[in-house]
Amino acid sequence: MDDKKLRDLLEYIARGLVNDPEAVKVESSIEDNTVHLKLSVSSEDIGRVIGKQGRVANSIRHLLRAAASREGMQVVMDVVEPE
């Protein structure tokens, strides 16, 4: 699985959670065997993506790790402030 598929999966999940799906942006980079994903959503939707005590964000990370591990890769996902 390449970074495009992981990026598309994260974007699909995030768009389903937020009120403003057009504001969802995902940046990816690959370093060694690890895909680094940065998720940016509108400032009103950050709470929806992170969830109480980070539970939603952790659930998204688990899904991404499961998808990446099938291909022998690792993934790191961060929620960043919108630009």
C-alpha positions, 0 to 999 in steps of 0.5 A: 500500500502506498501513501496515496491509498493511506492518504485517501483512506484518511481523507474519506474517514475525515470527510465523513466526520466533519461538517465542512468536508471541503476543508479537509486536507491531507499531506503525506510524506514517506520516510524509510518504511513510515508514512507520515500523514498530516490531517487539516480540517476547519477550526470548527471541526478539530474537536470532531476529529480528535474526540473526547480524550483523543478517542476518535483520533486514536481510532483513526490511527488504529484503522490506518495502522491496520491498513498499512501493516498489511503491506509491511509499512508503518503510519503516523497521523497528526491533526494539525491546525488549519492554515 
